[in-house]
């Protein structure tokens, strides 16, 4: 059985954020670029529960890890690049 594939909008919904494409773009534009030495989950704009979700998904290489990595890349360079 294959692991479920999650989308960026689904991750935003999981994080309790708007999953609307325009809201996602605005979020990324507002919070990027992250400093290279900053771990995604340590960014100031996440709540404790959001930080925990992001950390666990990456550490456990869980089914959300791929889309969390995608978000990490987007926040480092911005969505339009």
Order of alpha helices (4+ residues) and beta strands (2+ residues): alpha-alpha-alpha-alpha
